[in-house]
Amino acid sequence: MSSNKNWVLQIDPAVYKFLSRISRKESARLLAVIQKLPEDPFAGDIQKMKGEDSVWRRRIGSFRIRYDLI
């Protein structure tokens, strides 16, 4: 599934706080994926969250990124 629409990325400040608590290698990996989300939010290992209209999650190793498509 792909989209031609360019999405706007808004990152919660808690994300930066979390990234500062994990290793630099892992935080760089997660941040790279987060920054690519506006280009194609349907790329990678994603699943629609059950019971939610526009909420998705993307798995990166043992981490999960939860995001809303509005």
Secondary structure, DSSP 8 states (H G I E B T S, - for coil): ----S-------HHHHHHHHHS-HHHHHHHHHHHHHTTT-TT-SSEEE-TT-SSEEEEEETTEEEEEE--
